[in-house]
Each structure stands twice: as C-alpha cells, then as structure tokens.
Amino acid sequence: MPDADHSDPNVTALLKGTSEEEVLEEILPVVYDELRRLARRHLQSEPTDLTLRTTALVHEAYMKLAEHNEVDWENRRHFFSVAARAMRQVLVDHARHRTADKRGGALPDQPLDDVTPKTPRPPTAVLAVDQALDRLAEIDERRSRVVECRFFGGYTIAETAVVLDVSTSTIERDWRTAKAWLQRELQG
C-alpha cells in the first residue's frame, strides 16, 4: 500500500536528494515490490488471454516514468500518483493494440461499481473508460484522478486517499460522484 510519506522516508528522501537523471534508477529498487503488488492486483481483473504480465506492466510503467525525467518529484504520494497514471497509459496502449482489428464497433458498458481484481474487463471497456476519464478530467481533475487510481491503479479507497492526500470520506464521495458521471457518459 502506498503509505503516508512518514512510513517510508527513504522514498521521499531519494526523490528529493537525487538528480533527475538518477532518481528512477535509485528509487525503483525501493518501490519495485509495491509496484509489482499493484500491477498484479490490477492484472487479475484482465482477461486470461492478456499478454501483459505483472513484471512487464511494472517495467513498461517504469519506462513511461523515465520518459518524464523532468518531473519535480514532491514525495512518495506524488510518485505513486504518477505511477498510477503510467500504468493507465500502458494498459490503454495494450487495450488499443488488442482491439485494433475490432475498430468501429460499439464500446460496451463497463460497470464501475466493482473494481475488485475478480472483475474481468474487456479491452474495449478499458478504452471506453479512458476516453470518458479524459472528459471528466476537463470538468473535475481530482475525481478523474480518483478513478485513475481506483480503476487503472488498482488502489483501494484508503490507498487512493493517501496517494491524493485527502481524507477517505472525500475519496468515497468523489468515487460515488465520478462513477455516476462516468456511467451516464458511457451509456449515452
């Protein structure tokens, strides 16, 4: 779980005390197990024929993070927030690739009530949520980030609250509101 900064001061210290070029190289060993756990939990909800595996998701997300070496890392929360966004980008890229030969078809409804690892999501649903999430970000950035953490990052309510540095009640409220908005958006 991405805990508060004070529970693992090494992460924040590494982010703050390392040059931009070295930060990811230095921090990856410290956060690797946590990223693998999050990736594994998320991939459990993907179809069994998915070619992307836990290690590959972590490594591809790492490569996305490395592309953003100009990021001024604030702390552990900021790192895991950006890591969730990187995982989203990797999963969306893979969903696009898997559905390339099905272009033009209608995107199916994707229930957001249950984002547990046992809920399979077809690639077209991942794409539909990604597109709707971009529209939500234009309206409400924080609620968009909540969905990103929950749906693409696989975070729990409590983990999302830590990553976004708000209370769990705020995350619960934002999650309910964002789900309702996205359900309407995806259905109509």
Secondary structure, 3 states (H helix, E strand, C coil): CCCCHHHCHHHHHHHHHCCCCCHHHHHHHHHHHHHHHHHHHHHCCCCCCCCCCHHHHHHHHHHHHHHCCCCCCCCHHHHHHHHHHHHHHHHHHHHHHHCHHHCCCCCCCCCCCCCCCCCCCCHHHHHHHHHHHHHHHHHCHHHHHHHHHHHHCCCCHHHHHHHHCCCHHHHHHHHHHHHHHHHHHHHC
